[in-house]
Amino acid sequence: MQIATSLPKILNDGLCRKKLFFEALQERPESMSKFFPYDEYLPEHKVFQNKDGSYGVVYKVEMLEHEPMTSREIVESVSKLKSWFNLPQNCVLQISYEQNPLSSRDNVFEEMESDYKNGHPVASRIFNTRLDQFKGTCNTPGQFMPLVRALYISIKYFPDQKRGGDLWSVIRRPEVTLEAEAKKALREIRQFQHIIADFESNCEIPKAKLNADQLLAYLRRVFNPKTAYKRDFAKYNPNEPISQQIVYNSPVLSHSGIVREGVKTRTLSLKTSPEFAYPGGMSYFCKLPFPFRLNLAVSFPSKANIKRFFDLKEFFLQNSPSARSKRQQEEVLAVQDRLARDDRCLFITFNITVEGKDDNELDRRTREVLNVFHNQLEAEAIVDEDIGLGLFLNSLPLGHSPEADLSTQRFVRMLRSDALNFVPIFDSFRGMDNGQQLFLSRENNLVKFSLLENETSNHTVVIADSGSGKSAFIINCIQGVKRLEEEPLVFILDKKSSYPMVAEYFDGDLDVFGSDDELSFSIFNGIFDENKIRFLTNYLIAAVKLTSPNFEIESEHIDAVSDALRLAYQSKVEQNGLVYLDEELKKIHLDQDVEMSMDDVVVELGTLQGHNKYEAVASKLEEICQKLGPFYGSGTYAKYFNGKSKAKSKNTRFFVYDLDSLDNDPVLRTLISLGIMEEIRRQKKLPENQTRDVFVIIEEMGRLGTIPEIADMVTDFAETGRKLGMWLIAIAPRAEHFFEGDVGRAMWSVADNFILLQMNSDNVEYLKEHSSLIDEANSEIIKSLRTKKGEYAEFFYMNKKKTRQGAIRYIQTPKERWLAPTNARDAAEATKALYEFSDCKWKALEYLAEKFPNGSDYKG
C-alpha cells in the first residue's frame, strides 16, 4: 500500500528531473559532449572503450553496386550477411548507412586535376570546366547533386558486471583491488577480441576497421555538417576523451531533432515488421536524391525471453474468438516453427534521419522516404516527434544501448532471416579506380571513367540509336584521353562527320573523300619491308575481287603482284642511288619517303613476262593487268592510287576521314577503309609515335563492307594493337552489325569495353539472344536508358568479364556541346565563330558557350 501511494510521487519526481535536465541541455548544448558514450581508443587492442564500460569496434564496409546484379546474385549477396547476426547476447550490432553531398574539397577533384597536367591544352581547359561544373553542384540540392555513400558496422560489447561476493574483496588493499580490476578488464577485452576475430573470419564482404582519427572525422562531419566541408579539424588527441573532441559549433536541440549549423533533422522509424521482406529492397533508398542517415540497431535477446513472449502471446490468442486472433495465432505458430529450425529472433530498431535547411524541405523529403517505406517495402513507418533527438544520438556508431530501446519500446521483433533483407548493403555504380573523365551514376555517385582500364585489351563496342548522343559521348572520352601527358593519336572514320569541329580545336586533318583534293596518305607510303609487301599484295587482290567478283584468283596472280611490287620499289630505290641485292629487301634510310603509284606496279607486271618464272603463264599476267585496269592510268579509281599525298605536320595527332561520299561505291569504300587502317599502322611505327596510344573510331561499323579481307584486317589489327597500344572503337546503330557481318563479328570478339546508350527494345532483345554478356538484369537497365536533349544522355558500361558494369549519366557542359555540334545550324554557328576568332580558337568556344549554352536552336 505504501509503495502504491508513493509511486505517483516517484514518477513525477523522475519526470521533473528529466525535464530539468533536458531544458538545461537545450540552454547549454555544448555540454551534450558529456553525454556521448565515447571515452578513449586503446591502440594496443584496436578497440574503443566507452564511458559505460563497454568496448566497441567500427568497420567501414565496401558496398555492392546493385544495378547490374541479377536476382540470384542479390539473394546470394544478402545470404552472406547471416554471420553478422550471430553475435552473443551481451553484444549490440549497429549498421549505419549514410548518404551525403560530395564536398568540393573532396580528394577526387584534386586527383583528377593533378594527374594530367601536361596534356593537350584544349582538353585540359574543357575538363577543368567540367570539374567546375561538378564542384558548383556540390552541396546544392537538385537532380544532379553529387552524392557519396558509406556503410559502417559497429559492434558494442558489454562486459559481465557480476562482482565477487567474498568478504575479503571489501577489505583488501586498494592496489590489490586495482590489479584484480585490471586483470578483469584485460580478460574482457580478450574475450571481445575473440568475438571480433570470429566476426571478421565469417564476414565475406571487404571491410576496414576504423581507428580513433577516422571515427572522430566521421562524428565531426555529423555534428559540423558545413564546417567539415570548409576546413580540416585537429587530429585526435589521446589525452582527451573522444566525446569532448566532436562538437565545434553549438547545436540547437529539441525533442524532435537537432539543428547543426542551420541543418535540421527529422527522424522516421519502422513501426511494425513488414508482412513481406525481400532481398534487394533496401536499394530503393539509393534513389533518394538528398542526404540522409539510416540506422539499423540490433540486440540479441535470450532464447528464454523470446520463448516466454511467444508462449504468452499464443496463450491469449487461443482464448480469443475473433478471426483476427486466429490469424495472429497462425502467424505465431509459423514463427515458432522457424525458431525451431535454427532461426533467431532479434530486437531491431530501424530509423532514418533526413536533413534539410527548413521545415518545407524536411516535409518534402519525409514524404519521399515514407513513399519508399509504404510503396516499395510495404512497411509502416512513423515520424518520431517526441524522441527524434534520442534516436538521432543512439544511431551514432557505438551509440546504441538496449536500455534505450526498452525505455521507448521502439524496437521491432524480427527473425534473422527477415532482418538480412533490411541491411542497406547496396550502392550505385562507382566507376573505375582511375579515369580521365568524370560522370554521374543515375543515382548521383561521382564516377571515374576510362577506356584504358582493362588489363589486356581496350577495344570498345558502342551501340545506340541515332540521336541518342553516342558521338558526343565518344568525343568526350577522346577529349579525356587527350589529357594524357603523352598525347595519343586519334583516327576517325565517319559519315557526315560529327568531328570536323573537334579536328579544328585539336589541330587535326580532315579528309573528305570524293572531292578533288589530294588525300592525306597513300597506301604506297611507308617502310617497304615484307609486311608491307604482304599487305599491298592482299590489298590489290582484294581490289580485283571487288571489281570482278567472278574472277578466280590463282596463286600465279598473287605471286605476280607480289613480285611486281618488289620490282617497282627496287626501281624507285635505284632512282635514288641505292641498290637492291640478292633478291632481298635490305634496310635503307632515306631523307624522304619513296613515292610509288599503281602505274609503277602495272609497268613492272608487264616486264615480268620476260622472266623465266612467268614465261609459261604470260596469259595470267595479262589477266591480272586487265583486272587492275580501274586503278591505274585513266581508270575509274586511279586518282586514289597515284601515290601522291598532301604534306602534313609531324605534330598532327588527330585525323578525320569522312567517307560519306563513298556510300554509293562499295568498292572504293572498302578499299579506302583498308588503306586507312594501313596508314594508321604506318603512323604508329614512326619513331615519335611508338610509345603513344592510338584510338581508331569507326562510326557506322556496318558500312565497312562484309568481305573477309576487312574482317581479317580488323582481327589482325586488334590482336596487334593489344601489344602496341592501338585501340579500336566501333560504333553502330543496330546490334545486327556486330553479329551478321564478318567485320562486326570480329570486332565483337576482340572488344573488352561495351557501351550501350538508348536503343529500341528490338535491339536489346537481339543482343540478349545473341550474346551471353546480356543477362536479365542489364537488359532491363539498357531498356531504361534515356537521352534528354539539352540535359543528359544515359549509357550502360560493362567489360567482357563483367567485373565492372553500371549505368552512367553524361551531362554535357556548354563547351563540350560546342566542341562537336550535332546539327547543321549549330555547325554553321561554330564555323562562323571560328572565323571571327581566328586568332584564338578557345575564345570562339567561350563565346559560343556563353551565348548559346544549350545550342542555337534551344527554345528553353
Secondary structure as UniProt FT lines:
FT   HELIX           2..27
FT   HELIX           29..35
FT   STRAND          38..42
FT   TURN            43..46
FT   STRAND          47..50
FT   TURN            51..52
FT   STRAND          55..61
FT   STRAND          64..65
FT   TURN            67..68
FT   HELIX           71..79
FT   HELIX           80..85
FT   TURN            89..90
FT   STRAND          91..101
FT   TURN            104..105
FT   HELIX           107..115
FT   HELIX           121..137
FT   TURN            138..139
FT   TURN            143..144
FT   STRAND          147..157
FT   HELIX           168..171
FT   HELIX           174..202
FT   STRAND          207..209
FT   HELIX           212..223
FT   TURN            225..226
FT   HELIX           227..229
FT   TURN            238..239
FT   HELIX           242..245
FT   STRAND          252..253
FT   STRAND          258..260
FT   TURN            261..262
FT   STRAND          263..270
FT   TURN            279..280
FT   HELIX           281..287
FT   STRAND          292..299
FT   HELIX           303..318
FT   HELIX           323..340
FT   TURN            341..342
FT   STRAND          345..356
FT   HELIX           359..371
FT   HELIX           372..376
FT   STRAND          381..383
FT   HELIX           388..394
FT   TURN            397..398
FT   HELIX           402..408
FT   STRAND          412..415
FT   HELIX           416..419
FT   HELIX           420..422
FT   STRAND          426..427
FT   STRAND          437..441
FT   TURN            442..443
FT   STRAND          445..449
FT   STRAND          460..463
FT   TURN            466..467
FT   HELIX           470..481
FT   TURN            482..483
FT   STRAND          489..494
FT   HELIX           500..505
FT   TURN            506..507
FT   STRAND          509..512
FT   TURN            513..514
FT   TURN            523..524
FT   HELIX           530..547
FT   TURN            549..550
FT   HELIX           555..575
FT   TURN            576..577
FT   TURN            582..583
FT   HELIX           598..607
FT   HELIX           608..610
FT   HELIX           612..617
FT   HELIX           618..627
FT   HELIX           629..631
FT   TURN            633..634
FT   TURN            636..637
FT   HELIX           638..641
FT   TURN            650..651
FT   STRAND          654..658
FT   HELIX           660..662
FT   TURN            663..664
FT   HELIX           666..685
FT   HELIX           687..689
FT   TURN            690..691
FT   STRAND          694..698
FT   HELIX           701..704
FT   HELIX           708..724
FT   STRAND          726..732
FT   HELIX           735..738
FT   HELIX           742..750
FT   STRAND          753..757
FT   HELIX           761..770
FT   TURN            772..773
FT   HELIX           776..784
FT   STRAND          787..788
FT   TURN            789..791
FT   STRAND          792..799
FT   TURN            800..801
FT   STRAND          805..810
FT   HELIX           814..819
FT   HELIX           824..836
FT   TURN            837..839
FT   HELIX           841..851
FT   TURN            853..854
FT   TURN            856..857
//
